Structure formats: C-alpha cells, structure tokens
Amino acid sequence: MNRVVILGGYGAVGREVVAGLRGHVREIVVAGRDLEKARTVEGATPLRIDLRSGDAEDLDAALLGADAVVMCAETGNARVAERCLRRGVHYVDVSASYEVLSAIEELDGLAAGAGATAVLSVGLAPGVTNLLARGFGGAGTEIGVLIGAGDRHGPSAVDWTLDSLGGIGESWRMRFPPPYGVRTVHRFPFSDQYTLPGRVRTGLCLDSRALTAALPRLRRFRGSAPVRAVFRHVHLGGDGFAVAAASGGRVRSFAGRRQSRATGLATALVVRLLDGAPRGVRHIEDVAGPGFLPELAAHGFALDEYDAR
C-alpha cells in the first residue's frame, strides 16, 4: 500500500497505528486540526484538516493519492466514510459507537460499486472481542471489557465512555485472566453486542473495583465538567487491560498493557489486510482470519482460553 491517511493520527490510538504501519506503507499521513501535534509523530507526513468544519474540499485534498483512510476520531464518521468510499478509497473505523457504525453500514452498496472496502468494529472492543466471540457462534455469549483506570486514554475515548454511561445496564460476574480474576461488569453500549449474531451482551469494568462499583452512580454526573476532568487527568489504577468472551462454560481472553497500543496495532493489521478483503462494508470478523489474534498477541499480549468457573 502506497499512502494511508490517519485522521486523528496524533492521538493515543493514532500514534500506535502509525507505529504498526511503519515499514508496510510507503507514506503515512497524520491528519488533524493541530498541525504542530501532527508534526510530533515520527515517520509520518503531517497534514492539517478540520473534520468539524464539514469542508468537503479540505477532505478531498487529504484523499488525493490515498489508498486507505483510518478514522481515529468520532467526528462526522459516516460523512467521511461516504466521501472515501465514493472515491474508491478504503476506510477503517475504530469507533465503538453502534450509531456511527450502523450509519456506515448503509454505504455497503456504494463501497462495493466503487471497488472499496470499509472495515468496522476495529480495535479492542469492538474488534478483538468480536474475534474472541466468533468461535462461540453467538449462542448466549457474554463479553467483558476490563480497562485500566491508570492508562492514558485519548480525549475522544474518555468522552465516549462518559457519554455512554447513560446506557449502562444490568450487572453480572465474569472471570478474567490473572491477575484480575472474577469481576463484576456493567452492561455497556459497545457495538459488538449489536453486530454479532445470536444473544450477546457486553459489560465494562475498571481495574479499580471501587471505581467499577461507582460507575452506575456516576451516570447522573456524566456531563459534569469536574467529572470529565477527573477521568482525563487523574489516573487511579494501572495501565493493564483484559477482554474476555464466555459461552458454554469456556472463556477466551486477550490481555496486556496499554489498551491504546492494542487498539492501534489491531487497526494496523487490518489495514494490511485491505487489499485482499471482500469489497463493501465489513466488520473485523469478515476480514481477519484465524491467525489474526495470534499475530497480534505476538506483540507482547496474552491470548488464553480457560474454564469459566
């Protein structure tokens, strides 16, 4: 692949996508509103673009000569996806929002007709969670996402998580790999539970048990500026993460440190699969083969399977 444009490429996830693509893409373009931040990303060409302006010409200029675009923000995703696919440019989106992904799914015919591929549900959750659940066939599958409260998450990820507290639901217990063990998770609106077949529900917890217990009560204050400031700047925990899918008494898990790194590397692997992917709008499980998770785990992550009890 000759040229890949990463929108929001200087953020926590975008930088990891760049790292995963170095040596595999001739030119990596990091694009966003802050040109100075874009210039800090090594091994990439900086480009200023303000997606919030809705300027189609600005976006078209960024797409010149591009083989693929990676969206690492949540700003007009469906509009950007349509612009890319109409021009025959592949599109990869790391959004966890079902509303965003369902809007892009409607572009399937456009993408196929232009000979382009859009890949959704890319990253950790959704993404790795989809692949862990794939072997279960969606029969009563429960997915758990454990996030390190001390990790450095990008502003977009923090805002999405706090906004999504409004959709928090029932709680249940799940067994995560060591050192986490059995934890309570709260149902959370990750998109995987809506796009995977069968009965699937996805729950969230933090490595801090106290903060996990407080999540339902924080729902009322999710729009508060002080609460958002605390989640952005106060890190009360570690940088470890774990995702697990359980069904039929068995659990498959993927764990490690730095969620943003795992998301970025998974995204980079997807980009490298685009040339051979089926055309149209797809989810990660449609393009990633059985070797995808072992290849991702080789970057210092743990892939495991064990008994749910």
BELDA-V512676 format. One record per pair of residues at least 6 apart in sequence whose C-alpha atoms are under 7 Angstrom apart, sorted by the first residue. I is the first residue (numbers start at 1). J is the second residue. If there is no record, write none. Layout:
BEGIN
i=[I | I]
j=[J | J]
END
This chain:
BEGIN
i=[1 | 1 | 1 | 2 | 2 | 2 | 2 | 3 | 3 | 3 | 3 | 3 | 3 | 3 | 3 | 4 | 4 | 4 | 4 | 4 | 4 | 4 | 5 | 5 | 5 | 5 | 5 | 5 | 5 | 5 | 6 | 6 | 6 | 6 | 6 | 6 | 6 | 7 | 7 | 7 | 7 | 7 | 7 | 7 | 8 | 8 | 8 | 8 | 8 | 8 | 9 | 9 | 9 | 9 | 10 | 10 | 10 | 10 | 11 | 12 | 12 | 12 | 13 | 13 | 13 | 13 | 13 | 14 | 14 | 15 | 16 | 16 | 16 | 17 | 17 | 17 | 17 | 20 | 20 | 21 | 27 | 28 | 28 | 29 | 29 | 29 | 29 | 30 | 30 | 30 | 30 | 30 | 31 | 31 | 31 | 31 | 31 | 32 | 32 | 32 | 32 | 32 | 33 | 33 | 33 | 34 | 35 | 35 | 35 | 38 | 38 | 39 | 49 | 51 | 52 | 66 | 67 | 67 | 68 | 68 | 68 | 69 | 69 | 69 | 70 | 70 | 70 | 71 | 71 | 71 | 72 | 72 | 73 | 74 | 77 | 78 | 78 | 78 | 81 | 81 | 82 | 84 | 84 | 85 | 85 | 85 | 85 | 86 | 86 | 86 | 88 | 88 | 88 | 89 | 90 | 90 | 90 | 91 | 91 | 91 | 92 | 92 | 92 | 93 | 93 | 93 | 94 | 94 | 94 | 94 | 95 | 96 | 96 | 96 | 96 | 96 | 97 | 97 | 98 | 101 | 105 | 107 | 108 | 108 | 109 | 111 | 111 | 111 | 111 | 112 | 112 | 115 | 116 | 116 | 117 | 117 | 117 | 117 | 118 | 118 | 118 | 119 | 119 | 119 | 119 | 120 | 120 | 120 | 121 | 121 | 121 | 122 | 122 | 123 | 123 | 123 | 123 | 124 | 124 | 125 | 126 | 126 | 126 | 127 | 129 | 129 | 129 | 130 | 130 | 131 | 132 | 132 | 132 | 133 | 133 | 136 | 138 | 138 | 138 | 138 | 138 | 139 | 139 | 140 | 140 | 140 | 140 | 141 | 141 | 141 | 141 | 141 | 141 | 142 | 142 | 142 | 142 | 142 | 142 | 143 | 143 | 143 | 143 | 143 | 143 | 144 | 144 | 144 | 144 | 144 | 144 | 144 | 144 | 145 | 145 | 145 | 145 | 145 | 145 | 146 | 146 | 146 | 146 | 146 | 146 | 146 | 147 | 147 | 147 | 147 | 147 | 147 | 148 | 148 | 148 | 148 | 148 | 148 | 148 | 149 | 149 | 149 | 149 | 149 | 149 | 149 | 149 | 150 | 150 | 150 | 150 | 150 | 151 | 151 | 151 | 151 | 153 | 155 | 158 | 158 | 162 | 163 | 164 | 165 | 165 | 166 | 167 | 167 | 168 | 168 | 168 | 168 | 169 | 169 | 169 | 170 | 170 | 171 | 171 | 171 | 171 | 172 | 172 | 172 | 173 | 173 | 173 | 173 | 174 | 174 | 174 | 175 | 175 | 175 | 175 | 176 | 176 | 176 | 177 | 184 | 185 | 185 | 185 | 186 | 186 | 186 | 187 | 187 | 187 | 187 | 188 | 188 | 188 | 190 | 193 | 193 | 193 | 205 | 206 | 207 | 208 | 221 | 239 | 239 | 240 | 240 | 240 | 241 | 241 | 241 | 241 | 241 | 242 | 242 | 242 | 242 | 243 | 243 | 243 | 244 | 244 | 244 | 244 | 245 | 245 | 245 | 246 | 246 | 249 | 249 | 250 | 250 | 250 | 251 | 251 | 251 | 251 | 252 | 252 | 252 | 253 | 253 | 253 | 254 | 254 | 254 | 255 | 255 | 255 | 256 | 256 | 266 | 277 | 297]
j=[25 | 26 | 67 | 25 | 26 | 27 | 67 | 25 | 26 | 27 | 28 | 65 | 66 | 67 | 68 | 27 | 28 | 29 | 66 | 67 | 68 | 69 | 28 | 29 | 30 | 31 | 66 | 68 | 69 | 70 | 14 | 29 | 30 | 31 | 69 | 70 | 71 | 30 | 31 | 32 | 70 | 71 | 72 | 73 | 14 | 31 | 32 | 71 | 72 | 73 | 15 | 30 | 31 | 72 | 30 | 37 | 38 | 41 | 154 | 153 | 154 | 260 | 72 | 260 | 261 | 263 | 264 | 72 | 264 | 41 | 261 | 264 | 265 | 264 | 265 | 267 | 268 | 265 | 268 | 268 | 44 | 44 | 45 | 44 | 45 | 46 | 47 | 38 | 44 | 45 | 46 | 47 | 38 | 46 | 47 | 48 | 49 | 38 | 47 | 48 | 49 | 50 | 48 | 49 | 50 | 48 | 46 | 47 | 48 | 46 | 47 | 46 | 58 | 75 | 75 | 89 | 89 | 90 | 89 | 90 | 91 | 90 | 91 | 92 | 91 | 92 | 93 | 92 | 93 | 94 | 93 | 94 | 156 | 95 | 100 | 100 | 103 | 104 | 91 | 104 | 107 | 90 | 91 | 110 | 111 | 114 | 116 | 110 | 111 | 114 | 114 | 115 | 116 | 116 | 116 | 117 | 118 | 117 | 118 | 119 | 118 | 119 | 120 | 119 | 120 | 122 | 120 | 121 | 122 | 123 | 121 | 121 | 125 | 126 | 190 | 191 | 190 | 191 | 191 | 120 | 281 | 281 | 280 | 281 | 280 | 117 | 279 | 280 | 281 | 279 | 280 | 279 | 279 | 280 | 278 | 279 | 280 | 281 | 280 | 281 | 282 | 281 | 282 | 283 | 284 | 282 | 283 | 284 | 127 | 283 | 284 | 267 | 284 | 263 | 264 | 266 | 267 | 262 | 263 | 190 | 190 | 191 | 192 | 284 | 243 | 244 | 245 | 192 | 285 | 285 | 245 | 252 | 253 | 141 | 245 | 247 | 196 | 197 | 198 | 199 | 200 | 198 | 199 | 198 | 199 | 200 | 247 | 199 | 200 | 201 | 245 | 246 | 247 | 200 | 201 | 202 | 245 | 246 | 247 | 201 | 202 | 203 | 244 | 245 | 246 | 174 | 185 | 202 | 203 | 204 | 243 | 244 | 245 | 203 | 204 | 205 | 242 | 243 | 244 | 204 | 205 | 206 | 207 | 241 | 242 | 243 | 205 | 206 | 207 | 240 | 241 | 242 | 206 | 207 | 237 | 238 | 239 | 240 | 241 | 206 | 207 | 208 | 235 | 236 | 237 | 238 | 239 | 235 | 236 | 237 | 238 | 239 | 235 | 238 | 239 | 258 | 260 | 232 | 231 | 232 | 222 | 222 | 189 | 219 | 222 | 219 | 188 | 189 | 186 | 187 | 188 | 216 | 186 | 187 | 188 | 186 | 187 | 184 | 185 | 186 | 187 | 184 | 185 | 186 | 182 | 183 | 184 | 185 | 182 | 183 | 184 | 181 | 182 | 183 | 308 | 182 | 242 | 244 | 253 | 205 | 203 | 204 | 205 | 203 | 204 | 205 | 201 | 202 | 203 | 204 | 202 | 203 | 204 | 202 | 200 | 201 | 202 | 212 | 212 | 237 | 237 | 227 | 257 | 258 | 256 | 257 | 258 | 255 | 256 | 257 | 258 | 259 | 253 | 254 | 255 | 256 | 253 | 254 | 255 | 251 | 252 | 253 | 254 | 251 | 252 | 253 | 252 | 308 | 307 | 308 | 306 | 307 | 308 | 305 | 306 | 307 | 308 | 304 | 305 | 306 | 303 | 304 | 305 | 302 | 303 | 304 | 301 | 302 | 303 | 301 | 302 | 296 | 287 | 303]
END
